[in-house]
Amino acid sequence: QVQLVESGGGLVQAGGSLRLSCAASRRTFSSTTMNWFRQAPGKEREFVATISRSGGSTYYADSVKGRFTISRDNAKNTVYLQMNSLKPEDTAVYYCNAKEFGSWGQGTQVTVSS
């Protein structure tokens, strides 16, 4: 099992930027694919982005492609989500997920005002 702690959420105006971080408790962080998901009020949790173990491969949901960038630093056991050109529809609780460990963080709230 690996514990995940997200940070970096907050309130931002439309068009602004935020960078989310997700710190993992385990040194074997580099052995797992990492994902970001989000859940808006009244909606199901949805996939946002994924990054391979080495960081060499990434994939994004169509709704965030070109605006969000996922990255990781295996030396720091941390995955990031850089979010630019934010829209009100990006408002949600954002969760990181360690795929191979089945672990989830507690979530961090992102609110984008129009």
N, C-alpha and C positions, 0 to 999 in steps of 0.2 A: 504494500500500500504506500501511496505517496500523498502527502498533504500539499494542497495548493492554496495560495493566498493571492487574491487579485487586489490591485490598487490602481489609482489614477482616474477613477470616474469623477463625474461632477456635472455642473451646469454650464452650458456653453451656448452661445448664439449660433443660429444657422450660418453655415459657412466657416465656422471655426474648426479648431483641431483639438484633439486630446490624444494622449498616449497611455494605453493601459499596460500594466505589467502583471505578470503571474509568476510568483516565485514558488519553486518546488522544494520539498524538504529532503529529497533524496539525491545522492550523487549519481544514481543510475538514470537520472533525468534524460540523458542523451540516448537512452535505449527506447524511448517512446515517442511516437508521433504526438504532436500537440495540436489541439483544436481550440477555437473560440466559437462559442454559441451565444445567442441572446434570446431573451424572452420579454416581449412587450406585454403590457397589461391586457388580460383577456385573450391572449394569443398563445399558441404553442411555442415551445423552445425551437429555435431554428439555427441551422448551421450558418456560420459566418466565414470562417477561414481555417485552413489546416496547413501544417508545415511538417516536413519529413524529419527524421531523426538528425540528419546532418545539417538540415536547413537548406539543402539544395533544391528542394521541390516544394512549391506552394500551390494552393488552389483556393479560389474565392467564390462565394455566392455571387450571382449576377448582380444582386442589389448593391453590393459594395465594391465590385471590381473597378479598379482605377482610382478609388478613393481611399481604401484601406490597405495597409501593408502589414503582414505578419512576419515576424523575425524571431530569432532565438539566440541566446548566448549560453551555450552548454557549460562554459566555465563558471557562469554565475547561476546556473540552474534556473534560468528565467526565460520566459517567452513574452513577446511584446505584441501589441496591436496598435499601430499608428493609424489614427482616424482623421482624415482631412475632409474638407468640404462637407461637413456634417449637415444633415437634414433633420427636420423634426421627426420624420419616420424612423430615424436611427435611435430614438428614445427607447431604452430597454435596460434590463439588468443583463450585464455581460458576464459570461462564465467561461473559465478556461477548463479544459478537459485533457487529462493524460490518457490517451486511448488504450495503451497496452495495460495500464494499471486500473482502468475503470474509475479513475478518481475525478472528482469535480471540486472546484473552489466554491466559496460561499457567494460569489457574485459581487459585482460593483455596478452601481447605478450610473447610467449616462442619460442626461436629460438635455435635449436640444430645443431651445426656444425659437420661435419664428419671429 
